[in-house]
Structures are given as C-alpha cells and as structure tokens.
C-alpha cells in the first residue's frame, strides 16, 4: 500500500494556494477553482473546496495498492 494523495479541504482556494506556494515554497503543479495540486514527489498535496460533507481544515487520504482484490481478501 502506498499513500498517493493528501487532499486538504479549504474555504478559500486562492488564499490556500498562496500559503502553500508562497509561504511554504511548495511547487504548484496546477491550480483551478475546484482543484489545485502541488508537486511534492510521490505523494501529492491537493486542495479542494470545502463543503458540508468535507469542512475546511479536514483532510482525506488516498492510497494505492497493486492488487485491490488481494489486499481486500487479506484484510477481510
């Protein structure tokens, strides 16, 4: 299993992009109102607008496995 994404939900996309890019110095891969992503090596940091289901400040992690069925069977 490998962590491939950390998605941070933000209230203000422009302000969040500026913070991660300008204050922390992370290289911006691309930016849009609905999704922004930083080139941080194997694990990407992505920003997504907050919502009722995903309030500002919450984080979602994305994992990858080579064989999903085998992974599921091993954990079941």
Backbone bond lengths (Angstrom), bond angles and torsions (degrees), N, CA, C in turn:
res aa  C-N    CA-C-N  psi(-1)  N-CA   C-N-CA  omega(-1)  CA-C   N-CA-C  phi
1 X - - - 1.442 - - 1.521 108.36 -
2 X 1.328 114.10 143.27 1.453 120.16 -176.26 1.524 109.35 -138.80
3 X 1.328 116.74 132.50 1.461 121.60 175.01 1.523 107.91 -77.02
4 X 1.343 117.35 121.68 1.465 119.55 -177.67 1.527 113.22 -113.65
5 X 1.346 117.59 -24.30 1.460 121.13 -179.84 1.512 110.79 -139.49
6 X 1.321 115.02 143.96 1.458 123.18 163.32 1.529 104.20 -122.78
7 X 1.326 116.82 116.58 1.463 121.96 -177.56 1.524 108.22 -106.57
8 X 1.315 116.45 118.30 1.461 122.74 178.88 1.516 108.18 -102.15
9 X 1.332 116.52 127.21 1.458 121.66 179.02 1.527 108.53 -89.49
10 X 1.333 115.74 128.63 1.462 120.92 -171.55 1.531 111.54 -125.90
11 X 1.334 115.69 151.49 1.461 121.68 178.36 1.525 111.63 -83.40
12 X 1.328 116.78 -29.76 1.467 121.32 -176.10 1.527 108.11 -136.21
13 X 1.336 116.29 102.54 1.464 121.35 -175.10 1.526 112.10 -59.83
14 X 1.323 117.87 -47.91 1.466 120.23 -177.71 1.523 111.64 -60.85
15 X 1.304 116.29 -43.83 1.475 120.35 179.60 1.531 110.96 -65.82
16 X 1.332 117.07 -41.24 1.463 120.77 179.90 1.528 110.88 -66.13
17 X 1.339 117.10 -43.68 1.468 120.30 177.81 1.522 109.58 -59.79
18 X 1.321 116.92 -45.78 1.468 120.35 -179.86 1.525 110.95 -59.60
19 X 1.327 117.70 -41.47 1.462 120.54 179.67 1.529 111.62 -62.34
20 X 1.323 117.06 -53.30 1.464 120.04 -176.72 1.530 112.05 -67.29
21 X 1.319 116.83 -35.93 1.468 121.31 -179.55 1.524 111.34 -78.80
22 X 1.322 117.41 -53.12 1.462 121.18 -170.76 1.528 113.53 -86.19
23 X 1.319 117.14 -40.61 1.466 119.84 -178.35 1.523 112.78 -82.80
24 X 1.329 116.30 -43.05 1.464 119.57 -178.91 1.522 113.55 -93.41
25 X 1.326 116.75 -16.50 1.459 120.59 176.89 1.516 115.31 78.51
26 X 1.327 118.00 20.14 1.465 119.51 178.76 1.529 109.86 -75.32
27 X 1.334 117.56 137.06 1.463 120.34 179.53 1.538 111.36 -71.94
28 X 1.328 115.56 123.03 1.455 121.82 -179.67 1.523 109.66 -78.55
29 X 1.321 116.56 123.08 1.460 121.69 177.46 1.526 109.61 -81.12
30 X 1.346 116.95 -49.29 1.459 121.93 172.75 1.518 109.14 -164.23
31 X 1.329 115.00 161.18 1.455 120.51 -178.68 1.522 110.13 -139.61
32 X 1.333 115.58 140.05 1.461 122.26 174.20 1.522 106.82 -150.07
33 X 1.326 117.60 167.92 1.464 118.75 179.60 1.535 113.79 -62.26
34 X 1.327 117.12 -27.36 1.461 120.55 -176.19 1.510 115.96 -102.35
35 X 1.330 117.68 -11.32 1.476 120.17 -177.23 1.519 108.30 -167.07
36 X 1.303 116.83 128.33 1.462 121.67 173.99 1.521 107.43 -130.52
37 X 1.315 115.77 147.15 1.457 119.43 -173.64 1.521 110.31 -140.23
38 X 1.321 114.76 140.87 1.464 121.93 178.83 1.516 109.13 -110.73
39 X 1.318 115.60 143.59 1.457 121.49 178.73 1.521 107.55 -86.28
40 X 1.317 115.95 97.91 1.459 121.56 -175.60 1.524 112.05 -119.01
41 X 1.320 116.39 30.61 1.465 119.50 179.40 1.517 111.57 90.00
42 X 1.320 115.92 -141.93 1.466 120.75 -175.99 1.520 112.84 -67.11
43 X 1.321 117.56 -31.86 1.458 121.92 179.46 1.518 108.54 -106.23
44 X 1.317 116.29 121.40 1.469 121.65 -177.82 1.520 110.06 -89.36
45 X 1.333 115.83 141.34 1.447 122.07 169.42 1.512 107.25 -99.60
46 X 1.327 116.44 122.15 1.456 121.61 179.69 1.525 108.94 -120.48
47 X 1.323 115.62 148.04 1.455 122.20 175.45 1.516 108.33 -114.36
48 X 1.320 116.45 138.31 1.456 122.29 -179.25 1.521 107.38 -136.87
49 X 1.328 118.63 144.28 1.465 119.48 178.34 1.535 111.86 -59.75
50 X 1.324 115.58 140.76 1.458 121.23 177.20 1.522 109.91 -68.85
51 X 1.328 115.28 158.87 1.462 122.24 178.11 1.527 107.57 -148.83
52 X 1.321 116.74 179.15 1.464 120.13 177.03 1.529 111.00 -61.68
53 X 1.329 116.53 -37.36 1.466 120.79 179.92 1.521 112.74 -76.82
54 X 1.328 116.35 -27.36 1.467 122.10 -178.61 1.531 108.38 -132.22
55 X 1.334 117.57 85.41 1.463 120.21 -176.24 1.526 112.59 -67.57
56 X 1.326 115.13 156.90 1.468 121.36 178.73 1.521 109.67 -54.04
57 X 1.318 114.62 134.51 1.461 121.24 -179.76 1.513 113.93 97.10
58 X 1.329 117.49 -17.17 1.461 118.84 178.22 1.526 109.80 -78.04
59 X 1.317 115.04 159.98 1.462 122.12 -175.92 1.518 109.35 -132.79
60 X 1.318 116.01 142.05 1.459 122.25 174.69 1.515 107.54 -122.32
61 X 1.321 116.81 136.05 1.458 121.30 -179.83 1.521 110.08 -105.17
62 X 1.326 116.57 141.81 1.461 122.09 178.09 1.516 109.77 -117.09
63 X 1.318 115.46 126.03 1.463 121.41 -179.45 1.523 110.59 -113.76
64 X 1.306 115.60 156.64 1.461 122.24 176.46 1.528 108.20 -128.20
65 X 1.310 115.48 140.26 1.462 121.36 173.59 1.521 107.83 -129.74
66 X 1.309 116.32 150.92 1.459 119.77 -176.68 1.524 112.41 -72.61
67 X 1.333 117.44 -32.79 1.464 121.17 -178.92 1.531 107.17 -137.64
68 X 1.316 117.29 97.10 1.458 122.07 -174.40 1.525 112.17 -60.73
69 X 1.305 118.10 -43.75 1.468 120.51 -179.12 1.524 110.90 -63.22
70 X 1.309 117.63 -44.38 1.460 120.81 178.76 1.522 111.02 -63.30
71 X 1.318 116.63 -41.17 1.463 120.88 178.13 1.528 109.80 -62.08
72 X 1.331 116.79 -47.04 1.466 121.51 179.72 1.524 110.54 -60.54
73 X 1.330 117.69 -46.73 1.457 121.51 -178.92 1.533 111.62 -61.07
74 X 1.324 116.69 -37.78 1.463 121.31 -179.58 1.525 111.87 -69.76
75 X 1.335 117.15 -27.89 1.470 121.11 -177.15 1.531 112.22 -95.19
76 X 1.334 117.50 -13.71 1.469 120.53 -176.18 1.504 112.67 -78.30
